[in-house]
Amino acid sequence: MSVRQSLLAILDQGPCYGYQLRAEFNRRTGSTWPLNVGQIYNTLDRLERDGLVSKGATDEQGHVFYTITDAGSLEVSDWLGSPVDRGQTARDELAIKLSVAATLPGVDVDAVLRTQRRASASRLAALTRAAHAGSPDGPEGLARKLVTDAQLFQAEAELNWLDRARERLAEQPAHAMSLGLASERPKRGRPARDAVTAG
């Protein structure tokens, strides 16, 4: 999730102060990813440093308003016009955990799968209940529904993947999956460079 671009997109609608940005972010994401105010102000500091926002006037309550710059508006336009590259997201902790567990001698990988599947099924049930609880009408309700739908599909996909992982593991004899430590030790330092030819 890109807090940076989301806050910029909100600022592209008009100047805001930190708590106001937090409230606007919550309204536009169905309050499903609450941000703390410290995160908002840290992001604003970085945006200001990068020339994407500037500090503006302070009102009588002491709220400092931030205004988007032309460079910030351009970044918003680029963000909204570009697809999300899922290949650049953070490593999937669950996939890594399961692949490492599957190759460690003596680990009950089926128990790891069962534990995760119970937790994932519980999360899906909670998301389903939340989805059926209803959302308000209008733009805020639509925002909540969009986020909730994405979370539901991701939770369903995770359960499907866990079932597929169990099938794959069942296809392999347990002893064939274990990896001991490699006997060849990696060398320290940088890999040798190719010889540079004189120009």
C-alpha positions as CSV (number, residue, x, y, z in Angstrom):
1,M,0.0,0.0,0.0
2,S,1.4,3.4,-0.9
3,V,0.7,5.8,1.8
4,R,2.9,8.4,0.1
5,Q,1.0,8.4,-3.2
6,S,-2.4,8.2,-1.4
7,L,-1.6,11.3,0.7
8,L,-0.4,13.1,-2.4
9,A,-3.6,12.3,-4.2
10,I,-5.6,13.7,-1.4
11,L,-3.5,16.8,-1.3
12,D,-4.1,17.2,-5.0
13,Q,-7.7,18.0,-4.0
14,G,-6.6,20.9,-1.8
15,P,-4.4,21.9,1.2
16,C,-4.8,19.7,4.3
17,Y,-3.2,19.4,7.7
18,G,-2.0,16.1,9.2
19,Y,-5.1,15.0,11.2
20,Q,-7.2,16.0,8.2
21,L,-5.2,13.9,5.9
22,R,-5.6,10.9,8.3
23,A,-9.3,11.4,8.3
24,E,-9.5,11.7,4.5
25,F,-7.4,8.6,4.0
26,N,-9.7,6.6,6.4
27,R,-12.8,7.9,4.5
28,R,-11.3,6.8,1.2
29,T,-10.2,3.4,2.3
30,G,-13.1,2.3,4.4
31,S,-11.0,2.7,7.6
32,T,-9.5,-0.7,6.8
33,W,-5.8,0.5,7.1
34,P,-5.7,3.0,9.9
35,L,-2.7,5.2,9.8
36,N,-1.2,6.8,13.0
37,V,-0.5,10.5,12.9
38,G,3.2,10.0,13.3
39,Q,3.2,8.0,10.1
40,I,1.3,10.9,8.4
41,Y,3.8,13.5,9.6
42,N,6.9,11.4,8.7
43,T,5.5,10.9,5.2
44,L,4.8,14.7,4.9
45,D,8.3,15.5,6.0
46,R,9.7,13.2,3.3
47,L,7.3,14.6,0.7
48,E,8.4,18.1,1.6
49,R,12.1,17.1,1.4
50,D,11.5,15.6,-2.0
51,G,9.8,18.8,-3.2
52,L,6.4,17.3,-3.7
53,V,4.6,19.3,-1.0
54,S,5.2,22.6,0.8
55,K,4.2,23.8,4.2
56,G,1.6,26.5,3.9
57,A,-0.3,28.7,6.3
58,T,-1.1,27.9,9.9
59,D,-4.6,28.4,11.1
60,E,-5.8,29.8,14.5
61,Q,-5.8,26.3,16.0
62,G,-2.1,25.8,15.0
63,H,-2.8,23.4,12.1
64,V,-0.1,23.5,9.5
65,F,-1.5,23.1,6.1
66,Y,0.4,21.3,3.4
67,T,0.0,22.1,-0.3
68,I,1.0,19.9,-3.2
69,T,3.6,21.2,-5.7
70,D,3.5,20.8,-9.5
71,A,6.0,17.9,-9.1
72,G,3.6,16.3,-6.6
73,S,0.7,16.6,-8.9
74,L,2.7,15.0,-11.7
75,E,3.6,12.1,-9.4
76,V,-0.1,11.7,-8.5
77,S,-0.9,11.6,-12.2
78,D,1.8,9.1,-12.9
79,W,0.7,6.9,-10.0
80,L,-3.0,6.9,-11.0
81,G,-2.0,6.2,-14.7
82,S,0.3,3.3,-14.0
83,P,-0.5,-0.3,-13.1
84,V,0.6,-1.7,-9.7
85,D,3.6,-3.9,-10.2
86,R,2.9,-6.8,-7.9
87,G,6.3,-8.2,-8.6
88,Q,7.9,-5.4,-6.7
89,T,5.9,-6.0,-3.5
90,A,7.5,-7.2,-0.3
91,R,8.4,-10.9,0.0
92,D,5.5,-13.1,1.0
93,E,6.3,-14.2,4.5
94,L,3.9,-17.2,4.4
95,A,5.3,-18.6,1.1
96,I,8.9,-18.2,2.4
97,K,8.0,-19.8,5.8
98,L,6.3,-22.8,4.1
99,S,9.1,-23.3,1.5
100,V,11.8,-23.2,4.2
101,A,9.8,-25.5,6.6
102,A,9.3,-28.0,3.7
103,T,13.0,-28.3,3.3
104,L,14.0,-28.6,6.9
105,P,14.6,-32.1,8.3
106,G,12.2,-33.2,11.1
107,V,9.6,-30.4,10.6
108,D,6.0,-31.5,10.5
109,V,5.0,-29.4,7.4
110,D,1.5,-30.6,7.5
111,A,1.1,-29.2,11.0
112,V,2.5,-25.9,9.8
113,L,-0.1,-26.0,7.0
114,R,-3.0,-26.9,9.3
115,T,-2.2,-24.1,11.7
116,Q,-2.0,-21.5,8.9
117,R,-5.1,-22.8,7.2
118,R,-7.1,-22.5,10.5
119,A,-5.9,-18.9,10.9
120,S,-6.6,-18.1,7.2
121,A,-10.1,-19.6,7.4
122,S,-10.8,-17.6,10.5
123,R,-9.7,-14.4,8.8
124,L,-11.9,-15.2,5.8
125,A,-14.9,-15.8,8.1
126,A,-14.3,-12.4,9.9
127,L,-14.0,-10.6,6.6
128,T,-17.2,-12.3,5.3
129,R,-19.0,-11.2,8.4
130,A,-17.7,-7.6,8.0
131,A,-18.8,-7.6,4.4
132,H,-22.3,-8.7,5.3
133,A,-22.6,-6.2,8.0
134,G,-23.1,-3.6,5.3
135,S,-21.6,-0.3,4.4
136,P,-23.1,3.1,4.3
137,D,-24.3,4.4,0.9
138,G,-22.3,6.8,-1.2
139,P,-18.6,7.2,-1.9
140,E,-17.4,6.1,1.6
141,G,-19.5,3.0,1.4
142,L,-18.2,2.2,-2.0
143,A,-14.6,2.7,-0.9
144,R,-15.2,0.3,2.0
145,K,-16.8,-2.3,-0.3
146,L,-13.9,-2.1,-2.8
147,V,-11.3,-2.7,0.0
148,T,-13.3,-5.4,1.7
149,D,-13.8,-7.2,-1.7
150,A,-10.1,-7.2,-2.3
151,Q,-9.4,-8.5,1.2
152,L,-12.0,-11.3,0.7
153,F,-10.5,-12.4,-2.6
154,Q,-7.0,-12.4,-1.2
155,A,-8.1,-14.5,1.8
156,E,-9.9,-16.9,-0.5
157,A,-6.8,-17.1,-2.8
158,E,-4.6,-17.8,0.3
159,L,-6.8,-20.7,1.3
160,N,-6.7,-22.1,-2.3
161,W,-2.9,-21.7,-2.3
162,L,-2.6,-23.6,1.0
163,D,-4.7,-26.4,-0.4
164,R,-2.5,-26.5,-3.5
165,A,0.6,-26.5,-1.3
166,R,-0.7,-29.5,0.6
167,E,-1.3,-31.4,-2.6
168,R,2.2,-30.6,-3.8
169,L,3.7,-31.7,-0.5
170,A,1.6,-35.0,-0.6
171,E,3.2,-35.8,-4.0
172,Q,6.7,-35.9,-2.5
173,P,8.1,-38.5,-0.1
174,A,9.1,-36.7,3.1
175,H,12.7,-37.8,2.9
176,A,13.1,-36.4,-0.6
177,M,12.2,-32.9,0.5
178,S,14.8,-32.4,3.3
179,L,17.8,-30.3,2.5
180,G,20.9,-30.5,4.7
181,L,23.4,-27.8,4.8
182,A,25.5,-27.5,1.6
183,S,28.9,-29.1,2.0
184,E,30.5,-26.4,-0.2
185,R,31.0,-23.2,1.7
186,P,30.4,-19.9,-0.1
187,K,33.4,-17.7,-0.4
188,R,33.5,-14.4,1.3
189,G,33.9,-11.2,-0.7
190,R,32.7,-10.2,-4.0
191,P,32.5,-12.5,-7.0
192,A,35.5,-12.4,-9.3
193,R,35.1,-9.8,-12.0
194,D,35.5,-10.7,-15.7
195,A,38.8,-9.5,-17.1
196,V,38.5,-6.0,-18.4
197,T,39.7,-5.7,-22.0
198,A,41.7,-2.6,-22.8
199,G,39.9,-0.2,-25.2
